C-alpha cells in the first residue's frame, strides 16, 4: 500500500508540474519580422512590457532604455510588445512603431511585432503571463499600457509591476540586483 501511495504522489506531482510552462516554451516575431525563440533567454532575467506609442506613459521608453543600458546583456533582457488594446494608443504598423522607438527613444532592447494581449485573440505568451492556471504563480490582468512582467533565470514569472510605476522603480532594481536562489 505504501508503494502505491508513493507512486501516486510521484505521478500526481509530475502531472501538476507539467501543467505550467516556462517562458522558454514560447516564440514570437520581432518587430522587423524575424522569428524569436524565447528559449535563447535561458539563464537571464527578463522584463516583458506591453508598449504604446501614443500613451501618456510612452516616455517610459526612455527609462526602459536606461534600465537596459545599465543591466542588459548577458544577465538581463527587455522585451517590448506593442499593442493597441488600451485606448487605441498604438494604431500604427510595425515599421512606423519601430522607427518611432528607435529614433525618438533610441531603443536598442528587443521589440516584437504588435500583438493583442487581452481577449480571445491574446498572444499565447500573454495568456501565460496573466493566468495562474498557465504560469502556476499568479493572475495578473493587464491594466493598461506599460505593465511590466518580471521573469527569472529559469523562465518562471516572479511578479508584475503596474503600468504607472517607473521601469526604474525600487521593486525592479532590487529584483535585478538579487542573486539567483
C-alpha positions as CSV (number, residue, x, y, z in Angstrom):
1,X,0.0,0.0,0.0
2,X,2.8,2.4,0.9
3,X,4.4,1.8,-2.6
4,X,1.1,2.6,-4.3
5,X,0.8,5.9,-2.4
6,X,4.4,6.9,-3.3
7,X,3.8,6.1,-6.9
8,X,0.5,8.0,-6.9
9,X,2.3,11.1,-5.4
10,X,5.0,10.9,-8.0
11,X,2.6,10.6,-10.9
12,X,0.5,13.5,-9.5
13,X,3.4,15.8,-8.9
14,X,4.7,15.1,-12.5
15,X,1.3,16.0,-13.9
16,X,1.0,19.1,-11.8
17,X,4.5,20.4,-12.7
18,X,3.8,19.5,-16.3
19,X,0.8,21.8,-16.4
20,X,2.8,25.0,-16.3
21,X,5.1,26.2,-19.0
22,X,8.1,28.4,-18.7
23,X,9.0,31.5,-20.8
24,X,11.2,29.2,-22.9
25,X,8.2,27.4,-24.4
26,X,7.1,30.5,-26.4
27,X,8.0,32.0,-29.7
28,X,7.1,35.3,-31.3
29,X,8.1,37.6,-34.2
30,X,10.3,40.6,-33.8
31,X,9.1,44.0,-35.0
32,X,11.3,43.6,-38.1
33,X,9.7,40.2,-38.9
34,X,12.2,37.7,-37.6
35,X,11.2,34.6,-35.6
36,X,12.2,34.8,-32.0
37,X,12.5,31.8,-29.7
38,X,12.4,32.7,-26.0
39,X,14.5,29.6,-25.1
40,X,17.5,31.8,-26.1
41,X,16.9,33.8,-22.9
42,X,17.6,30.8,-20.6
43,X,19.7,31.9,-17.7
44,X,18.7,35.6,-18.0
45,X,16.2,37.7,-16.1
46,X,13.6,39.1,-18.5
47,X,11.3,42.1,-18.2
48,X,8.3,41.9,-20.6
49,X,6.3,45.1,-21.2
50,X,3.4,46.0,-23.4
51,X,4.0,49.3,-25.1
52,X,2.1,52.0,-26.9
53,X,3.5,55.0,-28.9
54,X,0.7,57.4,-28.2
55,X,0.1,56.9,-24.5
56,X,0.8,59.3,-21.7
57,X,3.1,56.6,-20.3
58,X,5.1,56.4,-23.6
59,X,8.1,58.4,-22.0
60,X,8.7,55.2,-20.1
61,X,10.6,54.0,-23.2
62,X,13.4,56.4,-22.0
63,X,13.5,54.7,-18.6
64,X,13.3,51.2,-20.1
65,X,16.3,52.1,-22.4
66,X,18.2,53.4,-19.4
67,X,17.5,50.2,-17.5
68,X,18.6,48.2,-20.4
69,X,21.8,50.1,-20.8
70,X,22.6,49.7,-17.1
71,X,21.6,46.0,-16.6
72,X,21.2,44.5,-20.1
73,X,23.5,42.0,-21.7
74,X,24.4,38.5,-20.5
75,X,22.1,38.6,-17.4
76,X,19.1,40.7,-18.4
77,X,16.8,41.4,-21.4
78,X,13.9,43.6,-22.0
79,X,11.2,42.5,-24.5
80,X,8.7,45.1,-25.6
81,X,5.3,44.2,-27.2
82,X,3.5,47.0,-28.9
83,X,-0.3,46.7,-28.6
84,X,-3.3,48.7,-29.5
85,X,-5.6,47.2,-26.8
86,X,-5.8,50.1,-24.5
87,X,-7.3,53.3,-25.8
88,X,-6.2,52.5,-29.4
89,X,-2.8,54.2,-28.4
90,X,-0.6,52.3,-30.9
91,X,-2.6,52.2,-34.2
92,X,0.5,52.3,-36.5
93,X,2.0,49.5,-38.4
94,X,5.2,47.7,-37.1
95,X,7.6,49.7,-39.3
96,X,6.2,53.1,-38.0
97,X,6.4,51.8,-34.4
98,X,10.0,50.6,-34.9
99,X,11.0,54.0,-36.4
100,X,9.3,55.8,-33.5
101,X,11.0,53.7,-30.8
102,X,14.5,53.8,-32.3
103,X,14.5,57.4,-33.4
104,X,12.7,59.2,-30.6
105,X,13.8,57.0,-27.7
106,X,16.9,55.3,-29.2
107,X,15.5,51.9,-28.1
108,X,18.0,49.0,-28.5
109,X,16.2,46.4,-26.5
110,X,14.2,43.8,-28.3
111,X,10.8,44.9,-29.7
112,X,8.3,42.4,-31.0
113,X,5.6,42.9,-33.6
114,X,2.4,44.4,-32.5
115,X,0.1,41.8,-30.8
116,X,-3.1,41.6,-28.9
117,X,-2.6,41.0,-25.2
118,X,-6.1,40.6,-24.0
119,X,-9.3,38.9,-25.1
120,X,-9.9,35.9,-27.3
121,X,-7.0,36.7,-29.7
122,X,-4.4,37.4,-27.0
123,X,-0.9,36.2,-27.9
124,X,-0.2,32.8,-26.1
125,X,2.7,34.4,-24.1
126,X,0.3,37.0,-22.6
127,X,-2.2,34.3,-21.8
128,X,0.6,32.6,-19.9
129,X,1.8,35.8,-18.2
130,X,-1.7,36.7,-16.9
131,X,-3.2,33.4,-15.9
132,X,-2.1,31.4,-12.8
133,X,-3.5,28.2,-14.4
134,X,-1.0,28.6,-17.2
135,X,2.0,30.1,-15.3
136,X,1.5,28.4,-11.9
137,X,2.2,31.5,-9.9
138,X,-0.2,34.5,-10.3
139,X,-3.1,36.1,-12.1
140,X,-2.1,39.5,-13.5
141,X,-4.7,41.1,-15.7
142,X,-3.0,43.8,-17.7
143,X,-4.4,47.1,-16.6
144,X,-3.0,49.4,-19.3
145,X,0.0,50.1,-21.5
146,X,3.4,49.6,-19.9
147,X,2.6,46.8,-17.4
148,X,5.9,45.1,-16.6
149,X,6.3,41.3,-16.0
150,X,9.4,40.0,-14.2
151,X,10.7,36.6,-15.3
152,X,13.6,34.8,-13.5
153,X,16.6,33.0,-14.9
154,X,14.6,29.7,-15.0
155,X,11.9,31.3,-17.2
156,X,9.3,31.5,-14.4
157,X,7.2,34.5,-13.7
158,X,8.1,36.2,-10.5
159,X,5.9,39.3,-10.3
160,X,4.5,42.2,-12.2
161,X,4.7,46.0,-11.8
162,X,1.7,48.2,-12.6
163,X,1.8,50.5,-15.7
164,X,2.1,53.7,-13.8
165,X,5.2,52.6,-11.9
166,X,8.5,53.6,-13.5
167,X,10.7,50.8,-15.1
168,X,13.3,52.0,-12.6
169,X,11.1,51.5,-9.5
170,X,12.8,50.0,-6.5
171,X,10.9,46.8,-7.0
172,X,12.6,46.2,-10.4
173,X,16.0,47.5,-9.4
174,X,16.0,45.3,-6.2
175,X,14.9,42.3,-8.3
176,X,17.7,42.9,-10.8
177,X,20.3,43.0,-8.1
178,X,19.1,39.8,-6.4
179,X,21.2,36.7,-7.0
180,X,19.6,33.6,-8.3
181,X,18.2,31.5,-5.4
